Amino acid sequence: MKLRIDGHTWLLVLTGAGVSAESGVPTFRDANGLWENHPVEKVATPEGFAEDPRLVWRFYSERRRRARDVRPNPGHAALADAESRLGDRFLLVTQNVDGLHRRAGSVRLVEIHGSLFETRCSVCRRESFPDDREYLGDPPPCDECAPRGRGGLLRPAVVWFGETLDPMRLHQIAVFVEESRAGRLVFLAVGTSGLVYPAAGLVLQARAAGAEAWLVNKD
């Protein structure tokens, strides 16, 4: 079979860690789920942040540094090119937080797990903001709520284990799937196991709208 993209095609793409691995980004579960002998859950959960925010920031500062040192690969470029050809009939949903899709030129992009290069407050409802700094000392306080005595610390704007996805981002995907009923919907999953929910549920959502589904990974 051959994937056919024509003037009536709507393309919904889901990418996972395999796409970034081609650029040299370590997968989240490298080293058997350990980082400096700490279980990944210690540095990627709200409980871990509450227990040792300095440790968590050291982990994410290292991830920021590593992500800055790599470049988008041909897979990122191909998806950016597909967007330029399809326009509003294209939507890219990524589980990756490394920002490589944006650097490759993708705009119609939903980063369902957040962004490594954004920061938000752990307490107040302040909007996430662009931030590529490395925090290796004391965790940074929120300059909006900390002065009011709420004691908020800044944290990476990524979705940790045990946290829910942003409903607005899920709504954006649902709207696209509904609009795709005007044409022919193709769902393409790239570099992902397809086993982790709720992202894995996208294929069911797409198929319910009549999508043709494709999976591309190293297996």
N, C-alpha and C positions, 0 to 999 in steps of 0.2 A: 504494500500500500504506500501511497505517497500523499503527504500533507498538501492539500490544495487551498490556496489563499487567492480569492478573487474579489471582485468589486462588491459582492454581497456578504462577504465574510466579516464577522465580528470575532476578534481574537482575545481571549482571556488567558493570561499566562501566570502561572505560579512558579516561582523559583525558590530553591533552597540552598543549603550550604555547598552542594556540589558545584554550583556555578562559581562561587567565590573561591573554592578550593583550586580551581584552574588558574587563579591569579596568585596562589600561594598563601591565601588566608587560612590559618589553622581552623579546623572545625571545632565546634564548641566542646565536643567530647574527646578531643585529642588527649593523650596521656592517661587513658582510662578514666576520664572524668575528673582528673586531679589538676590543680594548679598550685605549684609550690607545696605539694603534699596536702593542700586543702581541698576537700570535696567541692565540686563546682557549686553545689547547693549553698555552700557557705558564702559564696560571693555573688549569687544570682537569685536571692530571695529577699523579700522584705524583712524576714527574721534575721538573715545574715547581716543586712545593712544596719538593723537596729542594734545588733550585738557588736559589730565592729565595722563602722562606716569607713574607717581609714583603710582597712584591708580591702574592702570592696572597691574603693576608689583607686587603689594601687592596681588591682586587677583590670579595671576598665581603662585606666591610663595606659597600661601596657597594650591593651587591645586597640586603643586609639592610635598609639604609636605604630603598631604593626600594620594597621589598616592604611595609614598614611603612606607607608613605604611600598605598597603594592599598586598595581595599575589595573584598570578594567581590561578584560580579555576579549577575544573575538565574539564570545557568546553574549557579553554585555552589549557589544557594538551591534550585533545582529538584531537584538531586541529593540535597541534604540532606532535602528533603521526601519524595522517593522512598524514602529509607532509613527515614524515620519511618513510612511506610505498609507497607513490606515487611518490616522488621525483619531477622531472620536470613536471609531470602531475598534479601538485597541485599549486594553487596560492591563497593566503589569502589577501583580501582587507579589511581594517578596517577603520571605521569612527572615531574610538577611538584614543586618543592622549596620553593615560596613560602609554604606554610601556609594558603592561602586557603580550601581545602576545610574544614580544621579550624575556621577562623574562621567559616565559614558554618554550622557545626553538624554536619558529617559525623564519624561515630565509627567506623563499620565501614569503615576506610580503610587501605589498604596503600600507603605512600609508597616505591615500589620504588627510587627514586633518592636516598632519604634526605630530610633536612629542612635547609633553610637556617638554621633557628633551633635547631639542635642542634650540639653540638661534641663531638669525641672526641679521643683521643690518637693520634698518628701512630705510636706504638711499642707501647704496652702494650695489654692487652685490656680496659681500663676501659670501662664502659658509656657510651654516648652520653648527654649530659645537655642539658636545655633551656638555651639561651643566645642572647640577642639582642644582645649587646654588639658594639661595633665596635672592632676592633683595628687601629689606624693606626700604632702604633709598633713596638717589638720584638715578635716573635711570642710568645705566651704559653706558658710551660712547663707541662707536666703536673705538678700538685702531688702526684701519686701515685707516678710513676716517676722524675721528674727528681731528687728528693732521694736516690734510691737509685743515682744515677750513670748512669742509662740515657739521660738526655738527651732525653726525649720532649718534643716540641712539640705543642700542641693544634692541631687542624685542623678545618675544617668537616666535619660529619658528612653529607657528600653523596658519591654515587658518581661518581668521576672517570673520564675516558676511560682505558681499559685496566684498570679494576677490575671485579670480578665483583659481581653482585647478592647480597644477603643470602639464603642458601638458606632461612632460616626464613620470610622473606616470600614466597618462591616456593612454599614448602610450604603456607602459609596459603591461597594462591590455588588450589592443587591440591586441597586438602581441600574448599573451597567448590564447585569444579566437580564433584567426585565426589558431594558431598551433593545437588547440584542434579538428579541423575538421578532423584530422588524426584518431580520435577515437570517443568516446561517451562522450559528455560534460554534466556534472551535475552542476547546479547552486544552491547553498545553502545559503540562507539569514538567519542569526541567531541574535536574539536580536535587531532587527531594525524594525521600523514601515514600512519601504519600501516606505515612502512618500516624503522623502527629496531628491531633485535632486542636483547634477547630479548622486549621488550614486544610487538613485532609478532607474536610467536609465540603470543600469547594467543588470537587468533582461531582458530588451528589447534587449540589445546588445547580451546577451547570447542566448536568444530564437531565434534571427535572425540567429544564428549559429547552430540551431537545439537542443538547450539545454533542458534537463528536469529540471524544476525549483521546488525548495522546499523552504518553509518558516517555520522557527521554532521560536516562541516567546511565551510569557506567555499567550497570548490570544488564 
